[in-house]
């Protein structure tokens, strides 16, 4: 059987150019990637991982990564915590849904606690630590959405309604704030 050959063209019922098989007409849709992660609390401290991989190697983040096929978002968030921090999580609730269109991501961030008081750096982390809010290295946070998640978790802890947060007004996650500054809209 011949290998499929694809052309970029706009389907009749669409307005976006797509890769379409020249032989059978199959449309190869490209969709956003789903990232799942958690703000993990333990004894009034927050678990952060220092990244061992690019992008932003050496910067701190919450345990998060791409959702795998066949996983629920909650299963994916727990798997990412095991991979990055050897941590077992108890998912409390969905904290936020962020959109980062520049890199075609939708991020589902949960509030969670440690299921047992054990954690250690996994293969994608240089270090894993619990930080009190005043000791979080905000100038070394890897991504804007981590700032948002930390701020939204603090709002949730202060009694904000249990509805998911979204991107802060006017922020798309496309630009890291200047070193030493917290992003507008209440991040870290």
C-alpha positions in Angstrom: 0.0 0.0 0.0 1.3 3.5 -0.9 2.3 5.9 1.9 -0.2 8.7 2.4 0.6 12.1 0.9 -0.8 15.2 2.6 -1.4 18.6 1.2 -2.2 21.8 3.1 -5.7 23.0 2.0 -8.9 24.2 3.5 -11.7 21.7 3.9 -15.1 22.7 2.3 -16.8 23.0 5.7 -13.9 24.8 7.4 -12.0 28.1 7.2 -8.6 26.9 8.5 -6.0 25.3 6.2 -5.4 21.7 7.4 -3.2 18.8 6.3 -5.5 16.6 4.2 -4.6 13.2 2.7 -4.5 13.4 -1.1 -5.6 9.8 -1.4 -8.5 9.4 1.0 -9.4 12.9 2.2 -8.5 12.2 5.9 -8.1 15.5 7.7 -5.1 15.5 10.1 -6.3 18.0 12.8 -3.7 19.5 15.0 -5.1 20.4 18.4 -3.6 22.0 21.5 -1.6 20.0 24.0 -3.1 19.5 27.4 -0.8 20.1 30.4 -1.8 18.8 33.9 -0.2 19.7 37.1 -0.8 20.5 40.8 0.0 23.1 43.5 0.8 20.6 46.2 0.6 21.7 49.8 2.0 19.9 52.9 2.0 21.4 56.4 1.5 25.0 55.1 4.3 24.6 52.6 4.2 24.2 48.8 6.1 21.6 46.9 8.3 22.9 44.0 10.6 21.1 41.6 13.8 22.6 40.1 13.8 21.6 36.5 16.5 19.3 35.2 15.3 19.7 31.5 14.8 22.5 29.1 13.0 24.7 28.7 13.9 26.8 31.8 16.4 24.2 33.2 17.3 25.2 36.8 14.2 27.1 37.4 11.4 26.1 39.9 8.0 24.8 38.9 5.1 22.9 40.2 4.9 19.2 39.2 3.3 19.3 35.8 3.5 17.9 32.3 1.6 16.6 29.2 -1.5 14.5 29.6 -1.0 11.0 28.1 -3.5 9.2 25.9 -5.9 7.2 28.0 -5.4 9.1 31.2 -7.9 11.3 33.1 -6.5 14.7 33.9 -6.3 13.8 37.6 -4.4 10.6 36.8 -2.0 12.6 34.7 -1.4 15.1 37.5 -0.7 12.3 39.9 1.7 10.6 37.4 3.6 13.9 36.8 4.0 14.3 40.6 5.4 10.8 40.9 7.8 11.3 37.9 9.1 14.7 38.9 8.9 14.5 42.7 8.4 10.9 43.7 5.3 12.2 45.4 1.9 10.6 45.9 -0.9 13.1 45.7 -4.4 13.5 46.9 -6.2 15.7 44.4 -8.6 18.2 46.1 -10.1 20.1 43.2 -9.5 21.8 39.9 -7.8 25.1 40.7 -7.4 26.7 37.3 -7.6 26.4 33.6 -5.0 28.4 31.7 -4.6 29.0 28.0 -1.2 29.6 26.4 -2.0 30.0 22.7 1.5 30.8 21.5 2.5 27.2 22.3 -0.9 25.7 21.8 -1.4 24.6 25.4 -4.3 24.3 27.7 -3.2 23.8 31.3 -5.4 22.1 34.0 -4.0 22.9 37.4 -5.2 21.1 40.6 -5.0 21.8 44.3 -3.5 18.8 46.0 -1.8 17.5 49.2 0.8 14.9 49.7 -0.7 11.5 50.3 2.3 10.6 52.4 5.2 12.8 53.6 7.7 11.5 51.1 9.2 13.2 48.0 12.5 13.3 46.2 13.9 14.5 42.9 12.8 12.4 39.9 14.7 12.2 36.6 13.2 15.5 35.4 14.1 17.4 38.6 17.4 18.6 40.0 15.9 19.2 43.4 12.5 19.1 45.1 11.6 21.2 48.2 8.8 22.3 50.3 8.6 26.1 50.7 6.7 28.4 53.0 5.0 31.2 51.0 7.6 33.8 52.1 10.5 31.6 51.0 9.3 30.7 47.5 12.0 31.8 45.0 9.7 33.9 42.9 12.6 35.3 40.8 13.4 31.8 39.8 10.0 30.5 38.8 10.0 28.8 35.4 6.8 30.0 33.7 4.1 32.7 34.0 1.4 30.1 34.7 3.3 28.9 37.7 3.1 32.4 39.2 -0.6 32.4 38.4 -1.2 29.0 40.0 0.7 30.0 43.2 -1.4 33.2 43.4 -4.6 31.4 42.7 -3.8 28.7 45.2 -3.2 31.5 47.8 -6.6 33.0 46.9 -8.2 29.6 47.3 -6.6 29.1 50.7 -8.0 32.5 51.7 -11.5 31.4 50.9 -12.0 32.2 47.2 -15.0 30.3 45.7 -14.2 26.8 44.5 -14.6 27.7 40.8 -11.6 27.3 38.5 -9.5 30.4 38.0 -8.3 31.4 34.5 -5.5 33.5 33.0 -5.1 36.9 34.7 -6.7 39.7 32.7 -4.6 40.6 29.7 -2.0 37.8 30.2 -1.5 34.9 27.7 1.6 33.3 29.3 3.6 34.3 26.3 6.2 36.5 28.1 8.1 35.9 31.3 8.1 38.9 33.6 11.3 40.9 34.0 13.7 39.2 36.5 12.9 40.2 40.0 9.4 41.3 39.3 6.1 39.6 40.0 3.8 39.4 37.0 0.8 41.8 36.9 -2.4 40.2 38.0 -1.2 38.8 41.3 1.3 36.1 40.4 3.7 35.0 43.1 
